[in-house]
Amino acid sequence: MLKLPLVVYVLVAPVMMGVFLTALLTMDLHRFDATTIAAAAVAGALVAIPVAWIVSRKIATLR
């Protein structure tokens, strides 16, 4: 049963990372160094874990 959350994670993680990076770049922080961009990408990847889990549970109940 771990296959479905992993497949959903592969789809959700890049989207969440892109959302976090876009939000970072649209803020007027004047601090766009590599560590800030990497931290935003890691935060997006971490937020994608529960999102993928919830979406996969919703998909599993549709079957």
Distance bins in CASP14 RR format, pairs under 12 A and 6 or more apart:
PFRMAT RR
TARGET T0000
AUTHOR 0000-0000-0000
RMODE 2
METHOD distances of the structure
MODEL  1
1 7 0 0 0 0 0 1 0 0 0 0 0
1 53 0 0 0 0 0 1 0 0 0 0 0
1 56 0 0 0 0 1 0 0 0 0 0 0
1 57 0 0 0 0 0 1 0 0 0 0 0
1 59 0 0 0 0 0 1 0 0 0 0 0
1 60 1 0 0 1 0 0 0 0 0 0 0
1 63 0 0 0 0 0 1 0 0 0 0 0
2 8 0 0 0 0 0 1 0 0 0 0 0
2 9 0 0 0 0 0 1 0 0 0 0 0
2 52 0 0 0 0 0 1 0 0 0 0 0
2 53 0 0 0 0 0 1 0 0 0 0 0
2 56 0 0 0 0 1 0 0 0 0 0 0
2 60 0 0 0 0 0 1 0 0 0 0 0
3 9 0 0 0 0 0 1 0 0 0 0 0
3 10 0 0 0 0 0 1 0 0 0 0 0
3 52 0 0 0 0 0 1 0 0 0 0 0
3 56 0 0 0 0 1 0 0 0 0 0 0
3 59 0 0 0 0 0 1 0 0 0 0 0
3 60 0 0 0 0 0 1 0 0 0 0 0
4 10 0 0 0 0 0 1 0 0 0 0 0
4 11 0 0 0 0 0 1 0 0 0 0 0
4 12 0 0 0 0 0 1 0 0 0 0 0
4 52 0 0 0 0 1 0 0 0 0 0 0
4 53 0 0 0 0 1 0 0 0 0 0 0
4 54 0 0 0 0 0 1 0 0 0 0 0
4 55 0 0 0 0 1 0 0 0 0 0 0
4 56 1 0 1 0 0 0 0 0 0 0 0
4 57 0 0 0 0 1 0 0 0 0 0 0
4 58 0 0 0 0 0 1 0 0 0 0 0
4 59 1 0 0 1 0 0 0 0 0 0 0
4 60 1 0 0 1 0 0 0 0 0 0 0
4 61 0 0 0 0 0 1 0 0 0 0 0
4 62 0 0 0 0 0 1 0 0 0 0 0
4 63 0 0 0 0 1 0 0 0 0 0 0
5 11 0 0 0 0 0 1 0 0 0 0 0
5 12 0 0 0 0 1 0 0 0 0 0 0
5 13 0 0 0 0 0 1 0 0 0 0 0
5 48 0 0 0 0 0 1 0 0 0 0 0
5 49 0 0 0 0 1 0 0 0 0 0 0
5 50 0 0 0 0 0 1 0 0 0 0 0
5 51 0 0 0 0 0 1 0 0 0 0 0
5 52 1 0 1 0 0 0 0 0 0 0 0
5 53 1 0 1 0 0 0 0 0 0 0 0
5 54 0 0 0 0 1 0 0 0 0 0 0
5 55 0 0 0 0 1 0 0 0 0 0 0
5 56 1 0 1 0 0 0 0 0 0 0 0
5 57 0 0 0 0 1 0 0 0 0 0 0
5 58 0 0 0 0 0 1 0 0 0 0 0
5 59 0 0 0 0 1 0 0 0 0 0 0
5 60 0 0 0 0 1 0 0 0 0 0 0
6 12 0 0 0 0 0 1 0 0 0 0 0
6 13 0 0 0 0 0 1 0 0 0 0 0
6 48 0 0 0 0 0 1 0 0 0 0 0
6 49 0 0 0 0 0 1 0 0 0 0 0
6 52 1 0 0 1 0 0 0 0 0 0 0
6 53 0 0 0 0 0 1 0 0 0 0 0
6 55 0 0 0 0 0 1 0 0 0 0 0
6 56 0 0 0 0 1 0 0 0 0 0 0
7 13 0 0 0 0 0 1 0 0 0 0 0
7 52 0 0 0 0 1 0 0 0 0 0 0
7 55 0 0 0 0 0 1 0 0 0 0 0
7 56 1 0 0 1 0 0 0 0 0 0 0
7 59 0 0 0 0 1 0 0 0 0 0 0
7 60 0 0 0 0 0 1 0 0 0 0 0
8 14 0 0 0 0 0 1 0 0 0 0 0
8 15 0 0 0 0 0 1 0 0 0 0 0
8 16 0 0 0 0 0 1 0 0 0 0 0
8 48 0 0 0 0 1 0 0 0 0 0 0
8 49 0 0 0 0 0 1 0 0 0 0 0
8 50 0 0 0 0 0 1 0 0 0 0 0
8 51 0 0 0 0 1 0 0 0 0 0 0
8 52 1 0 1 0 0 0 0 0 0 0 0
8 53 0 0 0 0 1 0 0 0 0 0 0
8 54 0 0 0 0 1 0 0 0 0 0 0
8 55 1 0 1 0 0 0 0 0 0 0 0
8 56 1 0 1 0 0 0 0 0 0 0 0
8 57 0 0 0 0 1 0 0 0 0 0 0
8 58 0 0 0 0 1 0 0 0 0 0 0
8 59 1 0 0 1 0 0 0 0 0 0 0
8 60 0 0 0 0 0 1 0 0 0 0 0
9 15 0 0 0 0 0 1 0 0 0 0 0
9 16 0 0 0 0 1 0 0 0 0 0 0
9 17 0 0 0 0 0 1 0 0 0 0 0
9 44 0 0 0 0 0 1 0 0 0 0 0
9 45 0 0 0 0 1 0 0 0 0 0 0
9 46 0 0 0 0 0 1 0 0 0 0 0
9 47 0 0 0 0 0 1 0 0 0 0 0
9 48 1 0 0 1 0 0 0 0 0 0 0
9 49 1 0 0 1 0 0 0 0 0 0 0
9 50 0 0 0 0 0 1 0 0 0 0 0
9 51 0 0 0 0 1 0 0 0 0 0 0
9 52 1 1 0 0 0 0 0 0 0 0 0
9 53 0 0 0 0 1 0 0 0 0 0 0
9 54 0 0 0 0 0 1 0 0 0 0 0
9 55 0 0 0 0 1 0 0 0 0 0 0
9 56 0 0 0 0 1 0 0 0 0 0 0
10 16 0 0 0 0 0 1 0 0 0 0 0
10 17 0 0 0 0 0 1 0 0 0 0 0
10 45 0 0 0 0 0 1 0 0 0 0 0
10 48 0 0 0 0 1 0 0 0 0 0 0
10 49 0 0 0 0 0 1 0 0 0 0 0
10 52 0 0 0 0 1 0 0 0 0 0 0
10 55 0 0 0 0 0 1 0 0 0 0 0
10 56 0 0 0 0 0 1 0 0 0 0 0
11 17 0 0 0 0 0 1 0 0 0 0 0
11 48 0 0 0 0 1 0 0 0 0 0 0
11 51 0 0 0 0 0 1 0 0 0 0 0
11 52 1 0 0 1 0 0 0 0 0 0 0
11 55 0 0 0 0 1 0 0 0 0 0 0
11 56 0 0 0 0 0 1 0 0 0 0 0
11 59 0 0 0 0 0 1 0 0 0 0 0
12 18 0 0 0 0 0 1 0 0 0 0 0
12 19 0 0 0 0 0 1 0 0 0 0 0
12 44 0 0 0 0 1 0 0 0 0 0 0
12 45 0 0 0 0 1 0 0 0 0 0 0
12 46 0 0 0 0 0 1 0 0 0 0 0
12 47 0 0 0 0 1 0 0 0 0 0 0
12 48 1 0 1 0 0 0 0 0 0 0 0
12 49 0 0 0 0 1 0 0 0 0 0 0
12 50 0 0 0 0 1 0 0 0 0 0 0
12 51 1 0 1 0 0 0 0 0 0 0 0
12 52 1 0 1 0 0 0 0 0 0 0 0
12 53 0 0 0 0 1 0 0 0 0 0 0
12 54 0 0 0 0 1 0 0 0 0 0 0
12 55 1 0 0 1 0 0 0 0 0 0 0
12 56 0 0 0 0 1 0 0 0 0 0 0
12 59 0 0 0 0 0 1 0 0 0 0 0
13 19 0 0 0 0 0 1 0 0 0 0 0
13 20 0 0 0 0 0 1 0 0 0 0 0
13 41 0 0 0 0 1 0 0 0 0 0 0
13 42 0 0 0 0 0 1 0 0 0 0 0
13 43 0 0 0 0 0 1 0 0 0 0 0
13 44 1 0 0 1 0 0 0 0 0 0 0
13 45 1 0 1 0 0 0 0 0 0 0 0
13 46 0 0 0 0 1 0 0 0 0 0 0
13 47 0 0 0 0 1 0 0 0 0 0 0
13 48 1 0 1 0 0 0 0 0 0 0 0
13 49 0 0 0 0 1 0 0 0 0 0 0
13 50 0 0 0 0 0 1 0 0 0 0 0
13 51 0 0 0 0 1 0 0 0 0 0 0
13 52 1 0 0 1 0 0 0 0 0 0 0
13 55 0 0 0 0 0 1 0 0 0 0 0
14 20 0 0 0 0 0 1 0 0 0 0 0
14 21 0 0 0 0 0 1 0 0 0 0 0
14 41 0 0 0 0 1 0 0 0 0 0 0
14 44 0 0 0 0 1 0 0 0 0 0 0
14 45 0 0 0 0 1 0 0 0 0 0 0
14 48 0 0 0 0 1 0 0 0 0 0 0
14 52 0 0 0 0 0 1 0 0 0 0 0
15 21 0 0 0 0 0 1 0 0 0 0 0
15 22 0 0 0 0 0 1 0 0 0 0 0
15 44 0 0 0 0 1 0 0 0 0 0 0
15 45 0 0 0 0 0 1 0 0 0 0 0
15 47 0 0 0 0 0 1 0 0 0 0 0
15 48 1 0 0 1 0 0 0 0 0 0 0
15 51 0 0 0 0 1 0 0 0 0 0 0
15 52 0 0 0 0 0 1 0 0 0 0 0
15 55 0 0 0 0 0 1 0 0 0 0 0
16 22 0 0 0 0 0 1 0 0 0 0 0
16 23 0 0 0 0 0 1 0 0 0 0 0
16 40 0 0 0 0 0 1 0 0 0 0 0
16 41 0 0 0 0 1 0 0 0 0 0 0
16 42 0 0 0 0 0 1 0 0 0 0 0
16 43 0 0 0 0 1 0 0 0 0 0 0
16 44 1 0 1 0 0 0 0 0 0 0 0
16 45 1 0 0 1 0 0 0 0 0 0 0
16 46 0 0 0 0 1 0 0 0 0 0 0
16 47 1 0 1 0 0 0 0 0 0 0 0
16 48 1 0 1 0 0 0 0 0 0 0 0
16 49 0 0 0 0 1 0 0 0 0 0 0
16 50 0 0 0 0 0 1 0 0 0 0 0
16 51 1 0 0 1 0 0 0 0 0 0 0
16 52 0 0 0 0 1 0 0 0 0 0 0
16 55 0 0 0 0 0 1 0 0 0 0 0
17 23 0 0 0 0 0 1 0 0 0 0 0
17 24 0 0 0 0 0 1 0 0 0 0 0
17 37 0 0 0 0 0 1 0 0 0 0 0
17 38 0 0 0 0 0 1 0 0 0 0 0
17 39 0 0 0 0 0 1 0 0 0 0 0
17 40 1 0 0 1 0 0 0 0 0 0 0
17 41 1 0 1 0 0 0 0 0 0 0 0
17 42 0 0 0 0 1 0 0 0 0 0 0
17 43 0 0 0 0 1 0 0 0 0 0 0
17 44 1 0 1 0 0 0 0 0 0 0 0
17 45 1 0 1 0 0 0 0 0 0 0 0
17 46 0 0 0 0 1 0 0 0 0 0 0
17 47 0 0 0 0 1 0 0 0 0 0 0
17 48 1 0 0 1 0 0 0 0 0 0 0
17 51 0 0 0 0 0 1 0 0 0 0 0
18 24 0 0 0 0 1 0 0 0 0 0 0
18 25 0 0 0 0 1 0 0 0 0 0 0
18 26 0 0 0 0 0 1 0 0 0 0 0
18 37 0 0 0 0 0 1 0 0 0 0 0
18 40 0 0 0 0 1 0 0 0 0 0 0
18 41 1 0 0 1 0 0 0 0 0 0 0
18 43 0 0 0 0 0 1 0 0 0 0 0
18 44 1 0 0 1 0 0 0 0 0 0 0
18 45 0 0 0 0 0 1 0 0 0 0 0
18 47 0 0 0 0 0 1 0 0 0 0 0
18 48 0 0 0 0 0 1 0 0 0 0 0
19 25 0 0 0 0 0 1 0 0 0 0 0
19 26 0 0 0 0 0 1 0 0 0 0 0
19 40 0 0 0 0 1 0 0 0 0 0 0
19 41 0 0 0 0 0 1 0 0 0 0 0
19 43 0 0 0 0 0 1 0 0 0 0 0
19 44 1 0 0 1 0 0 0 0 0 0 0
19 45 0 0 0 0 0 1 0 0 0 0 0
19 47 0 0 0 0 1 0 0 0 0 0 0
19 48 0 0 0 0 1 0 0 0 0 0 0
19 51 0 0 0 0 0 1 0 0 0 0 0
20 26 0 0 0 0 0 1 0 0 0 0 0
20 27 0 0 0 0 0 1 0 0 0 0 0
20 36 0 0 0 0 0 1 0 0 0 0 0
20 37 0 0 0 0 1 0 0 0 0 0 0
20 38 0 0 0 0 0 1 0 0 0 0 0
20 39 0 0 0 0 1 0 0 0 0 0 0
20 40 1 0 1 0 0 0 0 0 0 0 0
20 41 1 0 0 1 0 0 0 0 0 0 0
20 42 0 0 0 0 1 0 0 0 0 0 0
20 43 1 0 1 0 0 0 0 0 0 0 0
20 44 1 0 1 0 0 0 0 0 0 0 0
20 45 0 0 0 0 1 0 0 0 0 0 0
20 46 0 0 0 0 1 0 0 0 0 0 0
20 47 1 0 0 1 0 0 0 0 0 0 0
20 48 0 0 0 0 1 0 0 0 0 0 0
21 27 0 0 0 0 0 1 0 0 0 0 0
21 32 0 0 0 0 0 1 0 0 0 0 0
21 36 0 0 0 0 1 0 0 0 0 0 0
21 37 1 0 0 1 0 0 0 0 0 0 0
21 38 0 0 0 0 1 0 0 0 0 0 0
21 39 0 0 0 0 0 1 0 0 0 0 0
21 40 1 0 1 0 0 0 0 0 0 0 0
21 41 1 0 0 1 0 0 0 0 0 0 0
21 42 0 0 0 0 0 1 0 0 0 0 0
21 43 0 0 0 0 1 0 0 0 0 0 0
21 44 0 0 0 0 1 0 0 0 0 0 0
21 45 0 0 0 0 0 1 0 0 0 0 0
22 37 0 0 0 0 0 1 0 0 0 0 0
22 40 0 0 0 0 1 0 0 0 0 0 0
22 41 0 0 0 0 0 1 0 0 0 0 0
22 44 0 0 0 0 0 1 0 0 0 0 0
23 29 0 0 0 0 0 1 0 0 0 0 0
23 36 0 0 0 0 0 1 0 0 0 0 0
23 37 0 0 0 0 0 1 0 0 0 0 0
23 40 1 0 0 1 0 0 0 0 0 0 0
23 41 0 0 0 0 0 1 0 0 0 0 0
23 43 0 0 0 0 0 1 0 0 0 0 0
23 44 0 0 0 0 1 0 0 0 0 0 0
23 47 0 0 0 0 0 1 0 0 0 0 0
24 30 0 0 0 0 0 1 0 0 0 0 0
24 31 0 0 0 0 1 0 0 0 0 0 0
24 32 1 0 0 1 0 0 0 0 0 0 0
24 33 0 0 0 0 0 1 0 0 0 0 0
24 35 0 0 0 0 0 1 0 0 0 0 0
24 36 1 0 0 1 0 0 0 0 0 0 0
24 37 1 0 0 1 0 0 0 0 0 0 0
24 38 0 0 0 0 0 1 0 0 0 0 0
24 39 0 0 0 0 1 0 0 0 0 0 0
24 40 1 0 1 0 0 0 0 0 0 0 0
24 41 0 0 0 0 1 0 0 0 0 0 0
24 42 0 0 0 0 0 1 0 0 0 0 0
24 43 0 0 0 0 1 0 0 0 0 0 0
24 44 0 0 0 0 0 1 0 0 0 0 0
25 31 0 0 0 0 0 1 0 0 0 0 0
25 32 1 0 0 1 0 0 0 0 0 0 0
25 36 0 0 0 0 1 0 0 0 0 0 0
25 37 0 0 0 0 1 0 0 0 0 0 0
25 40 0 0 0 0 1 0 0 0 0 0 0
25 41 0 0 0 0 0 1 0 0 0 0 0
26 32 0 0 0 0 0 1 0 0 0 0 0
26 40 0 0 0 0 0 1 0 0 0 0 0
27 36 0 0 0 0 0 1 0 0 0 0 0
27 40 0 0 0 0 0 1 0 0 0 0 0
29 36 1 0 0 1 0 0 0 0 0 0 0
29 37 0 0 0 0 0 1 0 0 0 0 0
29 40 0 0 0 0 0 1 0 0 0 0 0
30 36 0 0 0 0 0 1 0 0 0 0 0
31 37 0 0 0 0 1 0 0 0 0 0 0
31 39 0 0 0 0 0 1 0 0 0 0 0
31 40 0 0 0 0 0 1 0 0 0 0 0
32 38 0 0 0 0 0 1 0 0 0 0 0
32 39 0 0 0 0 0 1 0 0 0 0 0
32 40 0 0 0 0 0 1 0 0 0 0 0
33 39 0 0 0 0 1 0 0 0 0 0 0
33 40 0 0 0 0 0 1 0 0 0 0 0
34 40 0 0 0 0 0 1 0 0 0 0 0
34 41 0 0 0 0 0 1 0 0 0 0 0
35 41 0 0 0 0 0 1 0 0 0 0 0
35 42 0 0 0 0 0 1 0 0 0 0 0
36 42 0 0 0 0 0 1 0 0 0 0 0
36 43 0 0 0 0 0 1 0 0 0 0 0
37 43 0 0 0 0 0 1 0 0 0 0 0
37 44 0 0 0 0 0 1 0 0 0 0 0
38 44 0 0 0 0 0 1 0 0 0 0 0
38 45 0 0 0 0 0 1 0 0 0 0 0
39 45 0 0 0 0 0 1 0 0 0 0 0
39 46 0 0 0 0 0 1 0 0 0 0 0
40 46 0 0 0 0 0 1 0 0 0 0 0
40 47 0 0 0 0 0 1 0 0 0 0 0
41 47 0 0 0 0 0 1 0 0 0 0 0
41 48 0 0 0 0 0 1 0 0 0 0 0
42 48 0 0 0 0 0 1 0 0 0 0 0
42 49 0 0 0 0 0 1 0 0 0 0 0
43 49 0 0 0 0 0 1 0 0 0 0 0
44 50 0 0 0 0 0 1 0 0 0 0 0
44 51 0 0 0 0 1 0 0 0 0 0 0
44 52 0 0 0 0 0 1 0 0 0 0 0
45 51 0 0 0 0 0 1 0 0 0 0 0
45 52 0 0 0 0 0 1 0 0 0 0 0
46 52 0 0 0 0 0 1 0 0 0 0 0
47 53 0 0 0 0 0 1 0 0 0 0 0
47 54 0 0 0 0 0 1 0 0 0 0 0
48 54 0 0 0 0 0 1 0 0 0 0 0
48 55 0 0 0 0 1 0 0 0 0 0 0
48 56 0 0 0 0 0 1 0 0 0 0 0
49 55 0 0 0 0 0 1 0 0 0 0 0
49 56 0 0 0 0 0 1 0 0 0 0 0
50 56 0 0 0 0 0 1 0 0 0 0 0
50 57 0 0 0 0 0 1 0 0 0 0 0
51 57 0 0 0 0 0 1 0 0 0 0 0
51 58 0 0 0 0 0 1 0 0 0 0 0
52 58 0 0 0 0 0 1 0 0 0 0 0
52 59 0 0 0 0 0 1 0 0 0 0 0
53 59 0 0 0 0 0 1 0 0 0 0 0
53 60 0 0 0 0 0 1 0 0 0 0 0
54 60 0 0 0 0 0 1 0 0 0 0 0
54 61 0 0 0 0 0 1 0 0 0 0 0
55 61 0 0 0 0 0 1 0 0 0 0 0
55 62 0 0 0 0 0 1 0 0 0 0 0
56 62 0 0 0 0 0 1 0 0 0 0 0
56 63 0 0 0 0 0 1 0 0 0 0 0
57 63 0 0 0 0 0 1 0 0 0 0 0
END
